[in-house]
Amino acid sequence: MRRPRRHPGGWFIIDALLAMGVIVILAATLAAAMSSQRKAEARLAATRESIRLAEQTLVALQAAQPAPQVGEGVTIQVESADTSAAAPAGWHWVTVTVTHDGRKTTLAGLAPAGGVQ
């Protein structure tokens, strides 16, 4: 004759450990995804800032004003563009290159002749 068992055989402990393992794996995956998202967000912000600075510089050149002031780690280069495209009288093509936090942006546009510094 069989006697009834008092203990379920440890299945509860195994089940609880497996559930905790799954939760730990999901938390680690979520942390890695959030870190990657923050890095991408920082890269996008640096790209937006460099585009904004390039646009401001080109507008300042077109208005015959000085280039905007930039902070540390930011460089702005303005060069005459070597293009065969025709420009209106008194204007010429320039390229504005901005480097901000390692993100490089180049913008081409028209500026008054003699306005490139």
C-alpha positions as CSV (number, residue, x, y, z in Angstrom):
1,M,0.0,0.0,0.0
2,R,1.3,3.5,-0.9
3,R,1.5,6.2,1.6
4,P,0.6,9.8,0.5
5,R,3.6,12.1,0.0
6,R,3.8,15.1,2.2
7,H,6.2,17.2,0.0
8,P,5.5,18.0,-3.6
9,G,9.1,17.0,-4.5
10,G,10.7,20.4,-4.9
11,W,8.9,21.5,-8.0
12,F,7.8,24.8,-6.4
13,I,11.5,25.8,-5.8
14,I,12.6,24.8,-9.3
15,D,9.6,26.7,-10.8
16,A,10.4,29.8,-8.7
17,L,14.1,29.7,-9.7
18,L,13.2,29.5,-13.4
19,A,10.8,32.4,-13.1
20,M,13.5,34.5,-11.4
21,G,16.0,33.5,-14.1
22,V,13.6,34.6,-16.8
23,I,13.0,38.0,-15.0
24,V,16.8,38.6,-14.7
25,I,17.3,37.9,-18.4
26,L,14.5,40.2,-19.4
27,A,15.8,43.0,-17.1
28,A,19.3,42.6,-18.6
29,T,17.9,42.8,-22.1
30,L,15.9,45.9,-21.2
31,A,18.9,47.6,-19.6
32,A,21.0,47.0,-22.8
33,A,18.3,48.3,-25.0
34,M,17.9,51.5,-22.9
35,S,21.7,52.1,-23.0
36,S,21.7,51.7,-26.8
37,Q,18.8,54.1,-27.1
38,R,20.5,56.7,-24.9
39,K,23.7,56.5,-27.1
40,A,21.6,56.9,-30.3
41,E,19.8,59.8,-28.7
42,A,23.1,61.5,-27.9
43,R,24.4,61.0,-31.5
44,L,21.2,62.4,-32.9
45,A,21.4,65.4,-30.7
46,A,25.0,66.1,-31.8
47,T,24.0,65.8,-35.4
48,R,21.1,68.2,-35.0
49,E,23.3,70.7,-33.2
50,S,25.9,70.5,-36.0
51,I,23.2,71.0,-38.7
52,R,21.8,74.0,-36.8
53,L,25.3,75.6,-36.5
54,A,26.0,75.0,-40.2
55,E,22.6,76.7,-41.1
56,Q,23.3,79.6,-38.7
57,T,26.8,80.1,-40.2
58,L,25.5,80.1,-43.7
59,V,22.7,82.6,-42.9
60,A,25.3,84.8,-41.1
61,L,27.5,84.8,-44.2
62,Q,24.5,85.7,-46.4
63,A,23.7,88.6,-44.1
64,A,27.4,89.7,-44.0
65,Q,27.5,89.0,-40.3
66,P,30.2,87.1,-38.3
67,A,29.8,83.4,-37.7
68,P,28.0,82.4,-34.5
69,Q,30.0,81.8,-31.4
70,V,30.7,78.1,-30.7
71,G,31.7,76.2,-27.6
72,E,34.5,73.9,-26.9
73,G,34.9,70.9,-29.1
74,V,33.1,72.5,-32.0
75,T,34.8,73.6,-35.2
76,I,33.3,75.6,-38.1
77,Q,35.1,75.7,-41.5
78,V,33.9,77.9,-44.4
79,E,35.5,77.3,-47.8
80,S,34.8,78.3,-51.4
81,A,33.2,75.4,-53.2
82,D,34.7,74.2,-56.4
83,T,31.6,73.8,-58.5
84,S,30.8,74.4,-62.1
85,A,27.3,75.6,-61.1
86,A,26.6,79.2,-62.0
87,A,26.0,81.7,-59.2
88,P,24.2,85.0,-59.3
89,A,26.4,88.1,-59.8
90,G,28.2,89.1,-56.6
91,W,27.6,85.6,-55.0
92,H,29.6,82.4,-55.0
93,W,29.2,78.9,-53.7
94,V,30.6,78.0,-50.3
95,T,30.6,74.9,-48.1
96,V,30.2,75.2,-44.3
97,T,31.6,72.2,-42.4
98,V,30.8,71.8,-38.7
99,T,32.3,69.2,-36.4
100,H,30.4,68.7,-33.1
101,D,31.2,65.8,-30.8
102,G,32.7,63.9,-33.6
103,R,29.6,64.4,-35.9
104,K,30.5,66.2,-39.1
105,T,28.0,68.1,-41.2
106,T,28.6,69.8,-44.5
107,L,26.2,72.4,-45.9
108,A,26.6,74.1,-49.3
109,G,25.0,77.4,-50.2
110,L,25.5,80.9,-51.7
111,A,27.3,83.7,-50.0
112,P,28.3,87.2,-51.1
113,A,31.6,87.3,-52.9
114,G,34.4,88.2,-50.5
115,G,32.3,87.1,-47.5
116,V,34.3,83.9,-46.9
117,Q,36.7,84.3,-44.0
